[in-house]
Amino acid sequence: MPNIRLGDIAYARSGDKGAGANIGVIAFSPAGYEILRESLSASAVETFFAPMGPGRVVRYELRNLGALNFVLPTILSGGGSVSLRIDAQGKALGQAILEMRIDVPEYNPAEVSA
């Protein structure tokens, strides 16, 4: 099974929600969205961000947008006004997740790339 960088098939946006953050992962194509649905689970995102203490990650599917939204309820260590993290608003989390590697079924790179 091929192993690819998430940023090869999607882009991401992120931001703060109090002590937590959300990360939207948006596929470049419908074929890429199907790969995301099959290969990018809440538990995989939770494991990827484990060193930062994300809490129990929840995944929401936004089929009409070709996107997945992940809520990481405790990743910001209290939130923007109290957190000592360099990125207290979680703006860099979207960029970080794009470096995540996922196992995918056989696919045609031309169908899922930007």
Residue pairs with C-beta under 8 A, 6 or more apart in sequence:
1 103
1 104
1 105
1 106
2 103
2 104
2 106
2 107
3 101
3 102
3 103
3 104
4 101
4 102
4 104
5 98
5 99
5 100
5 101
6 12
6 25
6 40
6 97
6 98
6 99
6 100
6 101
6 102
7 98
7 99
8 109
8 112
8 113
9 27
9 28
9 29
9 32
9 35
9 36
9 112
9 113
10 25
10 26
10 27
10 28
10 32
10 36
10 98
11 25
11 26
11 28
11 98
11 114
12 23
12 24
12 25
12 26
12 94
12 95
12 97
12 98
13 23
13 24
13 26
13 94
14 21
14 22
14 23
14 24
14 90
14 91
14 92
14 93
14 94
14 95
14 97
15 21
15 22
15 89
15 90
15 91
16 76
16 79
16 80
16 88
16 89
16 90
16 91
17 71
18 76
18 79
19 73
19 74
19 76
19 77
19 78
19 79
19 83
20 55
20 71
20 72
20 73
20 74
20 75
20 76
21 71
21 72
21 75
21 76
21 89
21 90
21 93
22 69
22 70
22 71
22 72
22 90
23 45
23 69
23 70
23 72
23 90
23 93
23 94
23 97
24 62
24 67
24 68
24 69
24 70
24 94
25 36
25 40
25 67
25 68
25 69
25 70
25 94
25 97
26 65
26 66
26 67
27 33
27 35
27 36
27 66
27 67
27 112
28 112
28 113
28 114
29 66
29 111
29 112
29 113
30 66
31 107
31 108
31 111
31 112
32 66
32 111
32 112
32 113
33 63
33 66
33 67
35 102
35 104
35 105
35 107
35 112
36 67
36 68
37 61
37 68
38 104
38 105
39 102
39 103
39 104
39 105
40 59
40 68
40 102
41 59
42 57
42 58
42 59
42 70
43 57
44 100
44 102
45 54
45 57
45 59
45 70
45 72
45 97
45 100
46 54
46 56
46 57
46 72
48 97
48 100
49 57
49 72
49 75
49 93
49 96
49 97
52 75
53 74
53 75
53 77
54 72
54 73
54 74
54 75
55 72
55 73
55 74
55 75
56 73
57 70
57 71
57 72
57 73
58 70
58 71
58 73
59 68
59 69
59 70
60 68
60 69
60 70
60 71
61 68
62 68
62 69
72 90
72 93
75 90
75 93
76 83
76 85
76 88
76 89
76 90
77 83
77 84
77 85
79 88
80 88
80 89
81 88
87 93
